[in-house]
Amino acid sequence: MTDGNTTGLQRHLKRFHLRHYEQIIFNTKQFTRSKSDFVQEEFERMMVEWLAIKYLPFLFFDYEATKQIFSDLNEEAILYKRTAMRDKVLKRYRQMQSNS
């Protein structure tokens, strides 16, 4: 790769890794939605994944600052308390175990 910037990376991906490039573009387009496209179930799934990936404590969802951030981003978003989030994480874990 001759260009050491994002344009060079994009060209490299298109030329040598087209399948991965298309997958990245497809995934990016999925996340560019308007507020009117909000789906609570999708939001919950992303929150569970975020919690697991970043090792967030369940208490994170009880913080007033956390509630305010998500309320500012989308008033329709329901942010559950730590006990409900724990239940959602366990449910997702069981789903993953049954699929493997």
Rosetta blueprint (number, residue, H / E / L):
1 M L
2 T L
3 D L
4 G L
5 N L
6 T H
7 T H
8 G H
9 L H
10 Q H
11 R H
12 H H
13 L H
14 K H
15 R H
16 F H
17 H L
18 L H
19 R H
20 H H
21 Y H
22 E H
23 Q H
24 I H
25 I H
26 F H
27 N H
28 T H
29 K H
30 Q H
31 F L
32 T L
33 R L
34 S L
35 K H
36 S H
37 D H
38 F L
39 V L
40 Q H
41 E H
42 E H
43 F H
44 E H
45 R H
46 M H
47 M H
48 V H
49 E H
50 W H
51 L H
52 A H
53 I H
54 K L
55 Y L
56 L L
57 P L
58 F H
59 L H
60 F H
61 F H
62 D H
63 Y L
64 E H
65 A H
66 T H
67 K H
68 Q H
69 I H
70 F H
71 S H
72 D H
73 L H
74 N L
75 E L
76 E L
77 A L
78 I L
79 L L
80 Y L
81 K L
82 R H
83 T H
84 A H
85 M H
86 R H
87 D H
88 K H
89 V H
90 L H
91 K H
92 R H
93 Y H
94 R H
95 Q H
96 M H
97 Q H
98 S H
99 N H
100 S L
